[in-house]
């Protein structure tokens, strides 16, 4: 795996940045963006960027223009889509199939634009099915409308939508037991309390990340 290489991209929404983790013999490009409240330092994005290149998948970590500009609040979804469209020629330039992906708000962007941009597939990490406590405000239509092979990786205790809340549809769903929206697991809770609150099974943070990377590696093998 090569060292990180950053590339500045000018889009109609402002200046974006791509951090590349290139595979030596790449067969796919996995493009991943962050959510509305964080950046590419998110644990799941970093784990995938570390593991996937050794499996023939180049990873492009995308920072949306609002994040590059140092703003703390993400713009409207339409503006996020504009930024994503702007970086697409750069991730497609290697001439390999491109998987469009992201976490939370980034997953929504990937779903909304997949067909239009010609994505080979979508990886939706912590898809925000609804705002916390408001299941009636479902965003399932975005996920179901992706139009390409889609893998959702969801924490078992995600307040934005637990795995059991997802509708049936043409997508695969992998659960990270006990994980919250950031795939954090409650290992800091005393064992007796954790057993009552979360069930008997227990996994550590490293195991949670291994579930994510292992499932994504397995899935990308089916794509090419």
N, CA and C of each residue as an Amber inpcrd file, in Angstrom:
protein
   672
   0.8420000  -1.1870000   0.0000000   0.0000000   0.0000000   0.0000000
   0.8810000   1.2420000   0.0000000   0.5290000   2.2190000  -0.8220000
   1.2900000   3.4520000  -0.8770000   0.8530000   4.3890000   0.2310000
   1.6580000   5.4450000   0.4530000   1.3110000   6.4400000   1.4560000
   0.1340000   7.2760000   0.9740000  -0.4740000   7.9920000   1.9250000
  -1.5780000   8.8710000   1.5720000  -1.1290000   9.9410000   0.5950000
  -1.9600000  10.1800000  -0.4100000  -1.7170000  11.2590000  -1.3650000
  -2.9780000  12.1000000  -1.4290000  -2.8490000  13.3960000  -1.1740000
  -4.0120000  14.2830000  -1.1890000  -4.1220000  14.9980000  -2.5190000
  -5.3530000  15.1840000  -2.9530000  -5.6360000  15.8720000  -4.2130000
  -6.7490000  16.8890000  -3.9800000  -6.5000000  18.1160000  -4.3920000
  -7.4910000  19.1870000  -4.2620000  -8.3490000  19.2230000  -5.5280000
  -9.6550000  19.2710000  -5.3420000 -10.5930000  19.2690000  -6.4630000
 -11.5100000  20.4840000  -6.3390000 -11.6170000  21.2440000  -7.4090000
 -12.5390000  22.3810000  -7.4230000 -13.8950000  21.9130000  -7.9400000
 -14.9230000  22.1650000  -7.1480000 -16.2820000  21.7920000  -7.5400000
 -17.1570000  23.0350000  -7.5420000 -18.3650000  22.8950000  -8.0520000
 -19.3100000  24.0210000  -8.0540000 -19.7890000  24.3730000  -6.6460000
 -19.4950000  23.5080000  -5.6760000 -19.8580000  23.7840000  -4.2860000
 -18.6610000  24.2860000  -3.4770000 -17.4990000  24.4010000  -4.1330000
 -16.2910000  24.8440000  -3.4410000 -15.1720000  23.8260000  -3.5920000
 -14.1230000  24.0140000  -2.8100000 -12.9330000  23.1680000  -2.9000000
 -13.0890000  21.9150000  -2.0520000 -12.9690000  20.7690000  -2.6960000
 -13.0180000  19.4800000  -2.0100000 -11.6130000  18.8810000  -1.9590000
 -11.4640000  17.8310000  -1.1650000 -10.1550000  17.1810000  -1.0730000
 -10.3400000  15.6710000  -1.0750000  -9.4880000  14.9870000  -1.8240000
  -9.4740000  13.5310000  -1.8520000  -8.1570000  13.0490000  -1.2710000
  -8.2330000  12.1190000  -0.3190000  -7.0430000  11.4610000   0.2020000
  -7.0530000  10.0330000  -0.3080000  -6.0390000   9.7010000  -1.0820000
  -5.9770000   8.4060000  -1.7470000  -5.1840000   7.3980000  -0.9260000
  -5.7170000   6.1890000  -0.8280000  -4.9690000   5.0300000  -0.3390000
  -5.0220000   4.0050000  -1.4710000  -3.9650000   3.9330000  -2.2350000
  -3.9870000   3.1610000  -3.4770000  -3.5300000   1.7200000  -3.2810000
  -4.2530000   0.8220000  -3.9360000  -3.8610000  -0.5820000  -3.9840000
  -2.8050000  -0.7500000  -5.0710000  -1.8850000  -1.6790000  -4.8760000
  -0.8350000  -1.8930000  -5.8700000  -1.4090000  -2.4320000  -7.1760000
  -2.3630000  -3.3440000  -7.0710000  -3.0190000  -3.8910000  -8.2650000
  -4.5220000  -3.7440000  -8.0670000  -5.0010000  -2.5520000  -8.2950000
  -6.3960000  -2.2270000  -7.9970000  -7.3400000  -2.7870000  -9.0560000
  -8.4880000  -3.2640000  -8.5900000  -9.5610000  -3.6950000  -9.4850000
 -10.8120000  -2.8490000  -9.2950000 -10.8660000  -2.1060000  -8.1790000
 -11.9910000  -1.2310000  -7.8780000 -11.4770000   0.0350000  -7.2000000
 -12.2830000   1.0900000  -7.2770000 -12.0680000   2.2780000  -6.4570000
 -13.2770000   2.4080000  -5.5290000 -13.0160000   2.4830000  -4.2360000
 -14.0700000   2.7030000  -3.2470000 -13.9560000   4.1480000  -2.7730000
 -14.9630000   4.9360000  -3.1040000 -14.9760000   6.3550000  -2.7620000
 -15.8680000   6.5660000  -1.5530000 -15.3060000   7.1470000  -0.4980000
 -16.0260000   7.2690000   0.7690000 -16.0160000   8.7030000   1.2700000
 -17.1760000   9.1800000   1.6840000 -17.2700000  10.5050000   2.2750000
 -17.8100000  10.4120000   3.6970000 -17.6290000  11.4790000   4.4240000
 -17.9680000  11.5560000   5.8420000 -19.4190000  11.9700000   6.0500000
 -19.8060000  12.0610000   7.3180000 -21.1450000  12.4880000   7.6580000
 -21.2380000  13.9870000   7.8540000 -22.3800000  14.4200000   8.3720000
 -22.6220000  15.8500000   8.5510000 -21.9800000  16.4030000   9.8110000
 -21.4950000  15.5190000  10.6860000 -20.9220000  16.0010000  11.9370000
 -19.4840000  15.6170000  12.1630000 -18.8070000  15.1260000  11.1350000
 -17.4250000  14.6930000  11.3070000 -16.7050000  14.6220000   9.9810000
 -15.4730000  14.1220000  10.0130000 -14.6660000  14.0680000   8.8080000
 -14.1950000  12.6630000   8.4900000 -13.1670000  12.5840000   7.6630000
 -12.6670000  11.2850000   7.2180000 -11.8650000  10.5660000   8.3000000
 -11.7250000  11.1970000   9.4690000 -11.0580000  10.5190000  10.5810000
 -11.9790000   9.5150000  11.2800000 -13.2240000   9.4080000  10.8620000
 -14.1660000   8.4580000  11.4620000 -13.5780000   7.0580000  11.4700000
 -13.8110000   6.3230000  12.5460000 -13.1680000   5.0210000  12.7500000
 -13.4450000   4.0370000  11.6290000 -14.6770000   4.0250000  11.1080000
 -15.0010000   3.0610000  10.0540000 -14.3220000   3.4190000   8.7390000
 -14.2750000   4.7140000   8.4160000 -13.6210000   5.1300000   7.1780000
 -12.1270000   4.8230000   7.2200000 -11.4970000   5.1070000   8.3570000
 -10.0720000   4.8490000   8.4770000  -9.7600000   3.3550000   8.4490000
 -10.6170000   2.5510000   9.0650000 -10.4030000   1.1040000   9.0460000
 -10.4870000   0.5570000   7.6260000 -11.4790000   1.0070000   6.8830000
 -11.6160000   0.5520000   5.4920000 -10.4440000   1.0170000   4.6360000
  -9.9950000   2.2510000   4.8420000  -8.8690000   2.7800000   4.0640000
  -7.5740000   2.0320000   4.3740000  -7.4840000   1.4710000   5.5690000
  -6.2940000   0.7090000   5.9530000  -6.3230000  -0.7110000   5.3950000
  -7.4920000  -1.3320000   5.4210000  -7.6010000  -2.7560000   5.0810000
  -7.8200000  -3.0180000   3.5920000  -8.6640000  -2.2250000   2.9500000
  -9.1010000  -2.5450000   1.5810000  -7.9860000  -2.5580000   0.5260000
  -6.9950000  -1.6570000   0.5800000  -5.9780000  -1.6760000  -0.4720000
  -5.2470000  -3.0100000  -0.6120000  -5.0560000  -3.7420000   0.4610000
  -4.3840000  -5.0420000   0.3650000  -5.2700000  -6.1070000  -0.2690000
  -6.5240000  -5.7440000  -0.5360000  -7.4610000  -6.6430000  -1.2130000
  -7.8260000  -6.1360000  -2.6090000  -6.9740000  -5.3090000  -3.1670000
  -7.1710000  -4.8590000  -4.5400000  -8.1510000  -3.7240000  -4.7200000
  -8.4450000  -2.9990000  -3.6400000  -9.4010000  -1.8980000  -3.7140000
  -8.7070000  -0.5990000  -3.3000000  -8.6050000   0.3200000  -4.2360000
  -8.1050000   1.6550000  -3.9120000  -9.2020000   2.4310000  -3.2000000
  -8.8480000   3.1090000  -2.1220000  -9.8200000   3.8750000  -1.3540000
  -9.5540000   5.3680000  -1.5310000 -10.6100000   6.0980000  -1.8660000
 -10.5380000   7.5540000  -1.9970000 -11.4180000   8.1650000  -0.9070000
 -10.7950000   8.7870000   0.0820000 -11.5290000   9.4390000   1.1700000
 -11.8020000  10.8820000   0.7700000 -13.0660000  11.2230000   0.6900000
 -13.4670000  12.5270000   0.1620000 -13.9300000  13.4550000   1.2780000
 -13.3500000  14.6440000   1.3140000 -13.8050000  15.6960000   2.2210000
 -14.6080000  16.7120000   1.4230000 -15.8480000  16.8500000   1.7960000
 -16.7330000  17.7790000   1.0980000 -16.2520000  19.2240000   1.2940000
 -16.6010000  20.1270000   0.3600000 -16.1170000  21.5150000   0.4340000
 -16.3940000  22.2090000   1.7620000 -17.5430000  21.9530000   2.3710000
 -17.8330000  22.6200000   3.6400000 -16.8400000  22.2130000   4.7120000
 -16.3920000  20.9670000   4.6610000 -15.4340000  20.4680000   5.6410000
 -14.0430000  21.0480000   5.3820000 -13.6580000  21.0970000   4.1140000
 -12.3570000  21.6720000   3.7540000 -12.2990000  23.1370000   4.1650000
 -13.4180000  23.8330000   4.0540000 -13.4780000  25.2580000   4.4080000
 -13.5000000  25.4950000   5.9170000 -13.5600000  24.4120000   6.7050000
 -13.5350000  24.5510000   8.1510000 -14.8640000  24.8600000   8.7920000
 -15.9440000  24.7010000   8.0370000 -17.2670000  24.9590000   8.6070000
 -17.7020000  23.7880000   9.4740000 -18.5480000  24.0720000  10.4430000
 -18.9780000  23.0570000  11.3970000 -20.3320000  22.4470000  11.0660000
 -21.0670000  23.0830000  10.1800000 -22.4020000  22.6020000   9.8320000
 -22.4670000  22.2910000   8.3470000 -22.9440000  21.1100000   8.0100000
 -23.0570000  20.7200000   6.6120000 -24.1650000  21.5020000   5.9190000
 -24.0220000  21.7610000   4.6240000 -25.0680000  22.4580000   3.8780000
 -26.2210000  21.5230000   3.5370000 -27.1640000  22.0270000   2.7660000
 -28.3350000  21.2450000   2.3680000 -27.9240000  20.0510000   1.5030000
 -28.7490000  18.9880000   1.5110000 -28.4240000  17.8040000   0.7100000
 -28.1060000  18.0960000  -0.7530000 -28.8390000  19.0180000  -1.3720000
 -28.5650000  19.3260000  -2.7820000 -27.1490000  19.8490000  -2.9770000
 -26.6500000  20.6290000  -2.0180000 -25.2890000  21.1540000  -2.1120000
 -24.2620000  20.0420000  -1.9350000 -24.5570000  19.0970000  -1.0480000
 -23.6710000  17.9430000  -0.8850000 -23.5960000  17.1420000  -2.1790000
 -24.7290000  16.9910000  -2.8460000 -24.7420000  16.2740000  -4.1200000
 -23.8900000  16.9920000  -5.1680000 -23.9350000  18.3130000  -5.1730000
 -23.1220000  19.0950000  -6.1180000 -21.6360000  18.8350000  -5.8770000
 -21.2280000  18.8350000  -4.6170000 -19.8340000  18.5640000  -4.2980000
 -19.4170000  17.1690000  -4.7180000 -20.3000000  16.1940000  -4.5160000
 -20.0020000  14.8040000  -4.8830000 -19.8610000  14.6500000  -6.3990000
 -20.7570000  15.3020000  -7.1260000 -20.6400000  15.2550000  -8.5870000
 -19.3060000  15.8470000  -9.0330000 -18.8520000  16.8770000  -8.3450000
 -17.6190000  17.5570000  -8.7330000 -16.3710000  16.7190000  -8.5590000
 -16.3830000  15.7980000  -7.5810000 -15.1840000  14.9730000  -7.3730000
 -15.1990000  13.7070000  -8.2290000 -16.3480000  13.3950000  -8.8070000
 -16.4940000  12.1170000  -9.5020000 -15.5020000  11.9210000 -10.6520000
 -15.2570000  12.9160000 -11.5220000 -14.2890000  12.6910000 -12.5970000
 -12.9130000  12.2670000 -12.0840000 -12.5150000  12.7600000 -10.9210000
 -11.2030000  12.4030000 -10.3760000 -11.1630000  10.9480000  -9.9040000
 -12.2400000  10.4700000  -9.2910000 -12.2320000   9.0840000  -8.8140000
 -12.4660000   8.0980000  -9.9570000 -13.0790000   8.5720000 -11.0310000
 -13.3040000   7.7100000 -12.1950000 -12.0960000   7.6980000 -13.1340000
 -11.1870000   8.6150000 -12.9530000 -10.0430000   8.7690000 -13.8740000
  -9.1840000   7.5120000 -14.0170000  -8.9640000   6.7250000 -12.9460000
  -8.1710000   5.5010000 -13.1340000  -8.7810000   4.4920000 -14.0950000
 -10.0570000   4.6690000 -14.4550000 -10.6920000   3.7730000 -15.4080000
 -11.2010000   2.4800000 -14.8090000 -11.3140000   2.4260000 -13.4940000
 -11.8020000   1.2380000 -12.8070000 -13.2550000   1.4350000 -12.3760000
 -13.9950000   0.3520000 -12.1170000 -15.3300000   0.5140000 -11.5520000
 -15.2370000   1.2760000 -10.2330000 -16.1700000   2.1840000 -10.0160000
 -16.1550000   3.0060000  -8.8060000 -17.3560000   2.6700000  -7.9290000
 -17.0840000   2.3180000  -6.6930000 -18.1300000   2.1150000  -5.6980000
 -18.3220000   3.4460000  -4.9740000 -19.5440000   3.9330000  -4.9820000
 -19.8670000   5.1950000  -4.3290000 -20.2880000   4.9010000  -2.8980000
 -19.6440000   5.5500000  -1.9380000 -19.9650000   5.2290000  -0.5550000
 -19.7520000   6.3810000   0.3970000 -20.1730000   6.1450000   1.6200000
 -19.9990000   7.1480000   2.6510000 -20.7090000   6.7260000   3.9080000
 -20.5200000   7.5320000   4.9410000 -21.2060000   7.2590000   6.2000000
 -22.2390000   8.3350000   6.4690000 -23.3730000   7.9270000   7.0040000
 -24.4440000   8.8370000   7.4050000 -24.8860000   9.7240000   6.2320000
 -24.7080000  11.0440000   6.3520000 -25.1060000  11.9250000   5.2520000
 -24.3810000  11.5720000   3.9680000 -23.1440000  11.1010000   4.0880000
 -22.3970000  10.6800000   2.9020000 -23.0110000   9.4700000   2.2390000
 -23.6200000   8.5890000   3.0330000 -24.3100000   7.4310000   2.4680000
 -25.5470000   7.8640000   1.6930000 -26.2440000   8.8640000   2.2030000
 -27.4190000   9.3800000   1.4960000 -27.0120000   9.9740000   0.1450000
 -25.9310000  10.7300000   0.1330000 -25.4390000  11.3150000  -1.1220000
 -25.1150000  10.2120000  -2.1230000 -24.4220000   9.1760000  -1.6550000
 -24.0400000   8.0780000  -2.5450000 -25.2670000   7.4120000  -3.1600000
 -26.2970000   7.2110000  -2.3520000 -27.5260000   6.5900000  -2.8680000
 -28.2320000   7.4930000  -3.8840000 -28.3200000   8.7840000  -3.5670000
 -29.0630000   9.7050000  -4.4380000 -28.4260000   9.8750000  -5.8050000
 -27.1080000   9.7530000  -5.8800000 -26.3990000  10.0800000  -7.1230000
 -25.8450000   8.8650000  -7.8620000 -26.0280000   7.6630000  -7.3290000
 -25.3560000   6.4790000  -7.8740000 -25.6660000   6.2300000  -9.3420000
 -26.9330000   6.2150000  -9.6930000 -27.3120000   5.9090000 -11.0690000
 -26.8330000   6.9890000 -12.0290000 -27.0400000   8.2260000 -11.6400000
 -26.6480000   9.3640000 -12.4780000 -25.1450000   9.3700000 -12.7740000
 -24.3320000   9.0010000 -11.7920000 -22.8800000   9.0650000 -11.9600000
 -22.2820000   7.7800000 -12.5250000 -23.0860000   6.7530000 -12.6290000
 -22.5830000   5.4950000 -13.1630000 -21.7930000   4.6760000 -12.1600000
 -22.1460000   4.7840000 -10.8880000 -21.4610000   4.0000000  -9.8600000
 -21.6970000   2.5140000 -10.0750000 -20.6830000   1.7090000  -9.7800000
 -20.8140000   0.2640000  -9.9090000 -21.6420000  -0.3150000  -8.7770000
 -21.6240000   0.3570000  -7.6280000 -22.3340000  -0.1160000  -6.4450000
 -22.3200000   1.0030000  -5.4110000 -23.0420000   0.7800000  -4.3010000
 -23.0840000   1.7420000  -3.2050000 -22.7690000   1.0310000  -1.8910000
 -21.8960000   1.6500000  -1.0960000 -21.6380000   1.2040000   0.2690000
 -22.1760000   2.2680000   1.2140000 -23.2100000   1.9050000   1.9700000
 -23.8650000   2.8410000   2.8810000 -23.5310000   2.4640000   4.3190000
 -22.6900000   3.2530000   4.9460000 -22.2890000   3.0260000   6.3310000
 -23.1560000   3.8860000   7.2430000 -23.7760000   3.2600000   8.2310000
 -24.6410000   3.9930000   9.1670000 -25.6620000   4.8480000   8.4200000
 -26.4010000   4.2240000   7.5240000 -27.4040000   4.9700000   6.7640000
 -28.4260000   5.5620000   7.7350000 -28.6440000   6.8880000   7.6950000
 -29.5900000   7.5170000   8.6300000 -31.0230000   7.3500000   8.1400000
 -31.6150000   6.2160000   8.4640000 -32.9480000   5.8680000   7.9580000
 -33.9910000   6.9000000   8.3670000 -33.7940000   7.4810000   9.5360000
 -34.7010000   8.5300000  10.0210000 -33.9810000   9.3340000  11.0990000
 -34.4290000  10.5500000  11.3950000 -33.8580000  11.2830000  12.5370000
 -34.1390000  10.5150000  13.8240000 -33.2600000  10.6130000  14.8170000
 -33.4880000   9.8910000  16.0680000 -34.8540000  10.2080000  16.6790000
 -35.5730000   9.1550000  17.0050000 -36.8810000   9.3110000  17.6340000
 -38.0030000   9.6990000  16.6980000 -37.7300000   9.7560000  15.3810000
 -38.7550000  10.1620000  14.4210000 -38.8370000   9.1700000  13.2580000
 -39.2200000   7.9370000  13.5490000 -39.2590000   6.9200000  12.4890000
 -40.2360000   7.2460000  11.3700000 -41.1810000   8.1360000  11.6370000
 -42.1430000   8.5030000  10.5930000 -41.4950000   9.3210000   9.4820000
 -40.3410000   9.9210000   9.7530000 -39.6370000  10.7200000   8.7470000
 -38.5860000   9.8490000   8.0560000 -39.0610000   8.8500000   7.3550000
 -38.1800000   7.8460000   6.7590000 -37.4720000   8.3610000   5.5020000
 -36.2280000   7.9530000   5.3630000 -35.4520000   8.2480000   4.1530000
 -35.2140000   6.9780000   3.3430000 -36.0560000   5.9920000   3.5620000
 -35.8980000   4.7090000   2.8810000 -35.9170000   4.8630000   1.3670000
 -36.6540000   5.8480000   0.8740000 -36.7400000   6.0410000  -0.5690000
 -35.3920000   6.2850000  -1.2180000 -34.5170000   6.9830000  -0.5210000
 -33.1820000   7.2300000  -1.0740000 -32.4030000   5.9300000  -1.2020000
 -32.4680000   5.1070000  -0.1710000 -31.7640000   3.8220000  -0.1970000
 -32.3370000   2.9000000  -1.2590000 -33.6500000   2.7830000  -1.2890000
 -34.2980000   1.8790000  -2.2360000 -34.1670000   2.3490000  -3.6710000
 -33.8900000   3.6400000  -3.8470000 -33.7610000   4.1870000  -5.1900000
 -32.3480000   4.2220000  -5.7280000 -31.3990000   3.6330000  -5.0140000
 -29.9950000   3.6900000  -5.4480000 -29.8120000   3.1090000  -6.8510000
 -30.4910000   2.0170000  -7.1380000 -30.4730000   1.4660000  -8.4890000
 -29.2530000   0.6450000  -8.8510000 -28.3660000   0.3790000  -7.8850000
 -27.1670000  -0.4270000  -8.1180000 -26.9910000  -1.3540000  -6.9190000
 -26.1500000  -2.3950000  -7.0270000 -25.9120000  -3.2480000  -5.8620000
 -25.4990000  -2.4150000  -4.6480000 -26.1450000  -2.6580000  -3.5200000
 -25.9400000  -1.8140000  -2.3450000 -25.7400000  -2.6680000  -1.1010000
 -24.7290000  -2.2890000  -0.3200000 -24.5000000  -2.9050000   0.9820000
 -24.6630000  -1.8350000   2.0550000 -25.5430000  -2.1080000   3.0130000
 -25.7160000  -1.2460000   4.1830000 -25.0170000  -1.9150000   5.3580000
 -24.1580000  -1.1690000   6.0450000 -23.5370000  -1.6560000   7.2800000
 -24.0670000  -0.7800000   8.4050000 -24.7760000  -1.3900000   9.3550000
 -25.5260000  -0.6240000  10.3440000 -25.2500000  -1.1170000  11.7600000
 -25.0800000  -0.1710000  12.6740000 -24.9090000  -0.5310000  14.0660000
 -26.1960000  -1.0690000  14.6550000 -26.0930000  -2.0760000  15.5100000
 -27.2690000  -2.6890000  16.1000000 -28.0350000  -1.7740000  17.0290000
 -27.3920000  -0.7140000  17.4910000 -28.0610000   0.2260000  18.3850000
 -28.0170000   1.6490000  17.8200000 -28.1040000   1.7660000  16.4980000
 -28.0420000   3.0750000  15.8450000 -29.3670000   3.8120000  16.0330000
 -29.3520000   4.9800000  16.6960000 -30.6090000   5.7050000  16.9090000
 -31.2040000   6.2720000  15.6240000 -30.4110000   6.3010000  14.5520000
 -30.9130000   6.7660000  13.2590000 -31.5580000   5.6320000  12.4580000
 -31.6500000   4.4660000  13.0550000 -32.2740000   3.3290000  12.3800000
 -31.5650000   2.0400000  12.7090000 -32.2050000   1.2030000  13.5020000
 -31.6400000  -0.1100000  13.8180000 -31.8800000  -1.0550000  12.6410000
 -31.0610000  -2.0880000  12.4920000 -31.2320000  -2.9990000  11.3490000
 -32.6490000  -3.5250000  11.1680000 -33.3390000  -3.8400000  12.2710000
 -34.6920000  -4.3930000  12.1710000 -35.7010000  -3.3960000  11.6150000
 -35.3610000  -2.1170000  11.6280000 -36.2790000  -1.0920000  11.1310000
 -36.2300000  -0.9380000   9.6120000 -35.2100000  -1.4870000   8.9850000
 -35.0640000  -1.2820000   7.5440000 -36.1140000  -2.0780000   6.7740000
 -36.6400000  -1.4910000   5.7160000 -37.6370000  -2.1960000   4.9080000
 -36.9840000  -3.2790000   4.0590000 -37.7760000  -4.1540000   3.5490000
 -37.2640000  -5.1170000   2.5820000 -36.9450000  -4.3680000   1.2930000
 -35.9020000  -4.8060000   0.6160000 -35.5220000  -4.1260000  -0.6180000
 -34.3380000  -4.7880000  -1.2670000 -33.9450000  -4.2530000  -2.3960000
 -32.8560000  -4.8330000  -3.1810000 -31.5140000  -4.3060000  -2.6640000
 -31.1750000  -4.6790000  -1.4340000 -29.8880000  -4.3180000  -0.8510000
 -29.5220000  -5.3690000   0.1870000 -28.2410000  -5.4450000   0.5010000
 -27.7660000  -6.3340000   1.5590000 -27.5630000  -5.5060000   2.8160000
 -27.7420000  -6.1340000   3.9640000 -27.5720000  -5.4250000   5.2230000
 -26.7150000  -6.2460000   6.1750000 -25.6630000  -5.6280000   6.6800000
 -24.7780000  -6.2670000   7.6510000 -24.8630000  -5.5070000   8.9630000
 -25.0310000  -6.2290000  10.0490000 -25.1750000  -5.5980000  11.3640000
 -23.8740000  -5.6600000  12.1500000 -23.5650000  -4.5580000  12.8170000
 -22.4600000  -4.5130000  13.7690000 -23.0930000  -4.5300000  15.1600000
 -23.0810000  -5.6550000  15.8470000 -23.7840000  -5.7660000  17.1230000
 -23.3930000  -4.6750000  18.1200000 -24.4030000  -4.0930000  18.7430000
 -24.2300000  -3.0910000  19.8010000 -23.7050000  -1.7510000  19.3120000
 -23.3550000  -1.6310000  18.0460000 -22.7570000  -0.4010000  17.5530000
 -23.7520000   0.7500000  17.5070000 -23.2670000   1.9580000  17.8060000
 -24.1020000   3.1440000  17.6770000 -23.9040000   3.7490000  16.2840000
 -24.2760000   4.9960000  16.0990000 -24.1910000   5.5980000  14.7630000
 -22.7460000   5.7370000  14.2730000 -21.8130000   5.8000000  15.2180000
 -20.3990000   5.8570000  14.8560000 -19.7080000   4.5180000  14.9920000
 -20.4870000   3.4490000  15.1550000 -20.0040000   2.0850000  15.3590000
 -19.2060000   1.9210000  16.6480000 -19.4030000   2.8220000  17.5900000
 -18.8170000   2.6310000  18.9060000 -19.6180000   1.5710000  19.6540000
 -18.9250000   0.7160000  20.3920000 -19.6020000  -0.3130000  21.1860000
 -19.4050000  -0.0060000  22.6700000 -20.3720000  -0.3990000  23.5030000
 -20.4040000   0.0530000  24.8990000 -19.5170000  -0.7510000  25.8360000
 -18.2560000  -0.8910000  25.5190000 -17.3770000  -1.6780000  26.3750000
 -16.9750000  -0.9410000  27.6450000 -17.2480000   0.3770000  27.6970000
 -16.9330000   1.1220000  28.9000000 -17.9770000   0.9550000  29.9860000
 -19.1080000   0.3420000  29.6740000 -20.1790000   0.1250000  30.6430000
 -19.8230000  -1.0770000  31.5180000 -20.0090000  -1.0030000  32.8320000
 -19.7270000  -2.1560000  33.6870000 -20.4410000  -3.4060000  33.1730000
 -19.7910000  -4.5800000  33.2290000 -20.3680000  -5.8040000  32.6580000
 -21.7900000  -6.0970000  33.1010000 -22.1070000  -5.9070000  34.4060000
 -23.4430000  -6.2210000  34.8800000 -24.4870000  -5.3220000  34.2160000
 -24.1630000  -4.0240000  34.1190000 -25.0880000  -3.0830000  33.4760000
 -25.1560000  -3.3270000  31.9800000 -23.9970000  -3.6490000  31.3950000
 -23.9670000  -3.8690000  29.9540000 -24.8350000  -5.0640000  29.5870000
 -24.8090000  -6.1000000  30.4000000 -25.6010000  -7.2900000  30.1230000
 -27.0880000  -6.9670000  30.1240000 -27.5160000  -6.1480000  31.0680000
 -28.9330000  -5.7830000  31.1340000 -29.3330000  -4.9000000  29.9590000
 -28.4430000  -3.9550000  29.5980000 -28.7950000  -2.9480000  28.5960000
 -28.6250000  -3.4480000  27.1720000 -27.6230000  -4.2940000  26.9610000
 -27.2650000  -4.6040000  25.5750000 -27.3990000  -6.0830000  25.2250000
 -27.6720000  -6.9450000  26.1880000 -27.7110000  -8.3700000  25.9110000
 -26.4320000  -9.0380000  26.3780000 -26.3900000 -10.3490000  26.2520000
 -25.2550000 -11.0900000  26.8090000 -24.0000000 -11.0080000  25.9530000
 -24.1670000 -10.9930000  24.6490000 -22.9890000 -10.9910000  23.7790000
 -22.2280000  -9.6880000  23.9250000 -20.9220000  -9.7760000  23.8640000
 -20.0790000  -8.5970000  24.0080000 -18.9820000  -8.6600000  22.9490000
 -18.7220000  -7.5260000  22.3170000 -17.5970000  -7.4310000  21.4000000
 -16.8400000  -6.1510000  21.7260000 -15.5660000  -6.1410000  21.4270000
 -14.7510000  -4.9530000  21.6360000 -14.7590000  -4.0720000  20.3980000
 -14.1500000  -2.8960000  20.5290000 -14.1280000  -1.9590000  19.4040000
 -13.3630000  -2.5200000  18.2100000 -12.2740000  -3.2030000  18.4820000
 -11.4980000  -3.7860000  17.3840000 -12.3070000  -4.8390000  16.6390000
 -13.0410000  -5.6490000  17.3890000 -13.8820000  -6.6670000  16.7550000
 -14.9820000  -6.0230000  15.9060000 -15.5380000  -4.9220000  16.3960000
 -16.5770000  -4.2250000  15.6360000 -16.0350000  -3.7510000  14.2900000
 -14.8350000  -3.2020000  14.3040000 -14.2360000  -2.7330000  13.0530000
 -13.8890000  -3.8920000  12.1330000 -13.5000000  -5.0240000  12.7210000
 -13.2010000  -6.2080000  11.9060000 -14.4570000  -6.7380000  11.2270000
 -15.5970000  -6.6110000  11.8940000 -16.8670000  -7.0100000  11.2650000
 -17.1270000  -6.1490000  10.0340000 -16.9020000  -4.8510000  10.1760000
 -17.1240000  -3.9220000   9.0640000 -16.1930000  -4.2310000   7.9000000
 -14.8910000  -4.2660000   8.1860000 -13.9280000  -4.4560000   7.0930000
 -14.0710000  -5.8340000   6.4660000 -14.3180000  -6.8440000   7.2860000
 -14.4630000  -8.1950000   6.7460000 -15.6550000  -8.3150000   5.8150000
 -16.7610000  -7.7250000   6.2090000 -17.9700000  -7.8030000   5.3690000
 -17.7800000  -7.0120000   4.0790000 -17.1220000  -5.8660000   4.1530000
 -16.9200000  -5.0580000   2.9440000 -15.9260000  -5.7380000   2.0060000
 -14.8840000  -6.3430000   2.5470000 -13.9400000  -7.0910000   1.7060000
 -14.6800000  -8.2060000   0.9690000 -15.4780000  -8.9520000   1.6860000
 -16.2540000 -10.0520000   1.0990000 -17.1780000  -9.5430000  -0.0080000
 -17.8530000  -8.4390000   0.2680000 -18.8000000  -7.8640000  -0.6920000
 -18.0920000  -7.3580000  -1.9480000 -16.9650000  -6.6690000  -1.7870000
 -16.2730000  -6.1250000  -2.9640000 -15.7500000  -7.2180000  -3.8780000
 -15.5170000  -8.4010000  -3.3340000 -15.0710000  -9.5150000  -4.1870000
 -16.1520000  -9.9140000  -5.1780000 -17.3950000  -9.6460000  -4.8470000
 -18.4830000 -10.0130000  -5.7540000 -18.6800000  -8.9580000  -6.8480000
 -17.9870000  -7.8300000  -6.7340000 -18.1910000  -6.7250000  -7.6720000
 -17.2040000  -6.7340000  -8.8320000 -16.1180000  -7.4530000  -8.6910000
 -15.1400000  -7.4600000  -9.7780000 -13.7260000  -7.5650000  -9.2570000
